[in-house]
Amino acid sequence: MRNVSVGICLVIVSLTWAFWIPRADAFPGFFTSNCLTCHNTLSTCNGCHAHGVHSSIAKNDINIAGTTDKTVYAPGETVSVTLNGGYRTGWIRAILYDETMKELARSTGTVPQGAIAPCCGPGYPITLTATAPTAAGTYLWNVAWYGNKFDLTDSGVGATFFGPQWTPDPNNPNHGQEIVSVTAFTVVGPTPTPTPTPTPTPTPIQPGPVSPTPTPTPGPTPGPAPSSPVLQLPVGQQIFPYPSVATPIVSADPSLAQPVGIGSLAQRGDTLTVQLALAGFANAVDIYCAFMVSTDPGTVSNVKPDLGFQSFTIQEILQAIASGLPPAGIVPFMSHVTSAVNTTLFAEIPASSLAPGTYTIFLLAAPSSTYSAMMVRPLGGVSNFYLWETTFTIG
């Protein structure tokens, strides 16, 4: 009898647990009651927030992501962004935005006969395309799932988990979009072809009488040698991507400088040597060095003076740009620099010891004692800086 009682208790507990779990998971009648009038078509599960943006029935996360097909593009090249997420099936609306939230592309289906809203477009994964910017630099676009906000709150079994960029649609009640950042990518312009210097035509020497050698006239006493040209302080946000080089190229013109060299890897060698070289500056600047890897596009690694690393998320960098304040605790690689720079960070690192992926190295110079917006193409910030960037690929 005791075993029977225990068994009954376990059944009651199991049933209680089954009915207690938040169930905003399968409401086939919801679409018929709330969506059919506008869409006039078969239902979709991922078209509601409960299924289309989470990873599981727990509904306590945001599971949508946008990834680009490449990490480096030429100006005007086609950029393909794939949106994936949710944990059920069905058609959805997907929207691609640039870094200023200007819409670039959308996938939304068509409006069926007798309906007033589109339906029946593709479901996850969805690929959207747009043209890469013409200006060189690093960009962070955005992508969105759009649908009905129905979730735990609406089903009365809990509180809906919204992402930090959830945006209700003011023109369509009970609808909105979950927006996430796409993996960062870089636009690299073509390397300028140097203009050849014309060879002067020699002037023939005409024969004639030999003149006596004149007595030299004393000239002025030579003064001190002219100082080396220096970089002026940056005005505005100036970004200079360039193909990888073995050794740095120093110039007082920031658009001609290529201040980061990567050693033999630039010529398909098998070792990495990271060397930095810059002309001096007219006034003091702070210099930052950092890198990103395509296999972890959401992280920026800042190099400290002791060659240790500080990791910051893309979101922290964007917040810094928006607020005008650097990320908490960030340390410049070099501070209050006016003289020329020539230093080696890492020497003769075997390429075989590096994880496969595309690496982007950033070098930023900004006036000292001012905010330095680092590593990401600014979204309307007010800082002044030079930002050089170069890439190489392992594997």
N, C-alpha and C positions, 0 to 999 in steps of 0.2 A: 504493500500500500504506500509505503514511504517513497519507493521509486516512481510509482504512478503520480504521486503529488509533485515530486520534483519535475517529472516530465511535463505536467500541466503548467507548472510555473514557468518553465523554459519556453513553452509555446506562447504563453501570455506575454513574456518579456520580448520574444522575437516579434510578435505581432505589434506590440507597443512601439518597438524600435522602428519597425517598417513604416508605421503610420506617422511617427514623429519626424522622420527625416524630411527636410524641405523638399517638396515634390514639384516645384515649378519646372518639371522636366518633360511631361508629355500631356499637352492640352490640345488634342486634335480639334476640339470644338472651338478653341479660341480664334483660329484663323477664320472659320466659317462665320462666327458671330461678329468679329471685329474687323476683318480684313477683306472678306470676299466682295463686299459692296464696291470697294474701290478698285481692287485688283482683278476680280472676276475670273479667277483661275484656280488651279490646284494649289494646295497649301505648300508652304516651305517651313522647315524647322529652323534653319539658320537665319531666317529673316527676322527672328525675335532675339532680343538681347540675351535671354536666358540660355539660348543654344549657340548663337552665332559669334559670341565674343569670349566665352569661357572655355576651359580645357576639360571640364568634367561636371558631373551632377552637383558637385560641391559649390560651384558657381562663386568661388572666392578669389578669382584672379582675372586677368585680362590676357587672353590667348589669341592675339592677332599680331602679325608681324609682316613687314614689307622688306624685301631684299632686292637689290639691283643685280643685273646679270654680270656686271663688271665693276671694278673699283676705280678705273681710270678711263676717261673718254676724251675724244677730240672735240673741239668746239662744234656744236651743231650735230653731233652724232646722236643716233637714237638710243635712248635710255629705256630699258625694260625693267619694270618693277613688278614683282610677284607678291600678291597678298594671300596669306594663308591663315587659318585659325579655326575657331569653333570646335564642336565635337559631334555635331549631327550633320544633316544633309540639307540641300535645298538652295534655291537661288537667292542672291543678295544684291545689294547695290554697293559698288566699290568706287572710291573717288581718290584720285592722285592730286596732291597739291605740291607747289614748290616751297622754298624756304620762307616765303612771305605769305603763305596760305592762299595763293592764287591757284584756282583750279586749272589743272593741266589735262586731265582725262577722267572719264568715268565709264563704268560698266553698269548698265541698269535695265537691260531688256527693252521690250516694246510695250505699248499700251494696247491690250486686247480689245476686240470689239465689245462694246457695252461697258467698258471700264473707264476709269478716269486716272488711273495710276499704272505705271509700267510693271511688268512682271517677266518672269521666265528667262532672265538672263543667266549667265553661268554661275555656278557655285564655286567654292574653294577648290583648288587654287585659281586665282584670277590674275592674269598678266595685263598690265596697263603700260602704254608707251608714251613717251614725250621726247622732245628734242633737248639735248644738253645745252646749257647756257653757252653763249659765245665768249664770255669773259673767263679767263683762267682763274682757278681757285677751288676750294673744297666746299661742297654743298651738302645740306641736310634737308631732303625733301620729307614730305609727310604723306601718309595714306590712311584712308578711313573706311570702316564698315558703317553702313547706314541701314537702319531698320527700325522696327517697333521696340519700344523700351520695355515691353512686358518681361518681368523677371520676378524675383522673390517677393519684392514689395507688392507688386500687383496681384500675385497669387495668394497673398496674405499669410505667408509662411516664413517671413524673415525680411531682412533689409538687403536691397539690391547692391551689389558691388559694382561701382562705376569706376572707370579709369580716370586719371588726372586730367585728360583732355576730352572727357565726355561733353558733347555740345548738343543740347536740345534744339530741335528745329522750331523756330518761332512761328513758322508758317504752316506747320503740319503737326497738330497736337499728338502727343504720345509717341513721337518719332524723334530720332536724333542720330548722332554719329560718334563712334569711338575712334579717336584719332591717335596714331602712333607715328614715331619718326622712322623713316626709311634708313637703311644703312648708308653711312656717309660715302660720297664718291668725289673724285677729283677731276677737274677739267684741265687738261694740259695743252697749251698752245704749241704750234710748231716751233722748232728751234730756228731762230733767224739765221739766214745765210749771210755771212760777212761779205761786204762789198769789196771786191779785189782792188788793190791799190795799183793804179796804172804805172807802168814802167816809164820813167822819163827818157825822152829821146836825147842822146848826147849831142852837144853842139860841136861841130867839127872845128878843129884848130886851124886857122888860116896862117900860112907861112908869112913871115914879114921880118923886118929888122929886129935885131935883139936890142932891147932897151936896158939901160943900166939898172942895177938893183937899187930901188929906192931905200932911203934910210927910214926904218920903222919909226912911226910916231907913237910915243908912249900913250897907252890907253888908260881908262879909269881903273882904279883899284877894284878887283872883283869883290862883291859882297858875299854874304852867306848864301849857300845853296837853297833853292826854293824848297819849302816843306812839301811833303807828300799830300796829294789831294785827300780830302776827308768826306765822309758821308754827312749830308745835312740831316737834321732831325726830320722824321717823317711827318707829313701833313696828310691827314686822311688815312684810310685803310688800304694799303698797297700790298698786293699779293703777287708773288712771282714764282710760279711752278717752273721746273726745268727738268730735262732728262738727266739721269744719273751720270756723274763724272767721277773719274778716279781721284783727282786732286782738286781742291777748291780753286775757283777763279775769283780773284780779288779785283774790285772796281769801286770807284767813288760814285758810279752811277748804279743805283740799286737794281735797275732793270737788267743790267749786264752782269751783276755779281752772281756767282754760283757758289755760295759760301760753304756748302757741305759736300765733301768728297767721300766716296765709299770704297776706295782702294781697287783691288783687282776685280771685284765683283762687277764693276762698271764695264769691264772688258771680258765678261764671261769667265772670270777667274774663280778660284775656290776659297778665297779668304775675304773677310770683311774688315776694313779699317776705316773708322769714322773720324774724319779730320774736319775741323772748323777753321775758317779763315775769313776775316773781314777787315776792310780798311778802318781807320780810325773814324771817330765821330766828332762833329763840331761841338756837341754838348753831350753830357752824360746820358747813357741809356742803360736799361736793364735788358739782358739777353736771356731768352728762354730756349731750351732745346727739348723736343718731345718727339714721340713717335706713336703710330697706330699700326695695327696688324689687321689684315682683311678677315682673319679668322675670329677676331674679337672687335668688331667695328664699333661697339658701344663704349670702348675704353680708350682713354688718352693717357699715355705714360710720360710724366714729366721727369727730366733728368736733373737731379740736384747737384750742387757743387762737389759732393763727395762721390758722385757717380752712382748713388742710389736712385731709386725710382719712387715717384709718387703717382698713384693711379687716380684718375678722375673720370667720371662718366660724362658722356656727351651731354646729358641733361644738366649736369653741374656747370659745364662750360657754357651752355646756352643760357642758363640762369645768370651766370656771371656777366654775360654780354648784355642781357636784358636789364640787370640791376646796376651795372656800372661798377661792380665790386668784384675783385678777383675771388676765385674759390678759396675757401678757408684753408690756410696753411700752405698755400702754394709758394714755392721758393724759386727764385731765378737761378739759372745756371751761373750767371755772372751779373754783378750789380755795379752800377755807377761806372760804366766803361766809357772811356774816351779814346784810349790808345788802340792801335791795331790789335786784332785777335789772331792768334795762330796756335791751335792746340789740338791734341789728339785725344778723343774720348776712349776709343777702344781700338786695339791693334791686333791684326792677324788672327781674327776669330774664324775658325773653320766654318764654311758654309754648311757643312754636314751637321754641325751642332745646332743650327737654327731650325725652328719649326717651319714647315712649308707655309707659304702665303705671300701676299704682297705687303711690303713694309713701306710706310710713308714716314719720312723724317722731316720735321718742321724746325725752323730756326726763326725766332721772332725777336725783333729789336724795337723797344718802345722807350720814350723819354722816361728817365728815372723819376720816381715819386709821383707817377701817374698810373692810372689803371691800364694794364696791358691785357687786351682781349686775346686769348691764346687759341691757336690751333684750328679754329673753325671759322669759316667765312662768316663775318659778322652779319647780324640781322638788324641793322639800324643802330648799332652802338655808336658812341661818340669818341672812342679812343683813336689815337694816331699810332700807326705802327708799320714796319716793314715785316712781311711774312714770306719767307722762302720755303719751298717744299720740293722734295724730290722723292722718287720711289725706286724700289728694286724688288725683284721677285725671287723667292727660294722655292725650288721644286717645280 
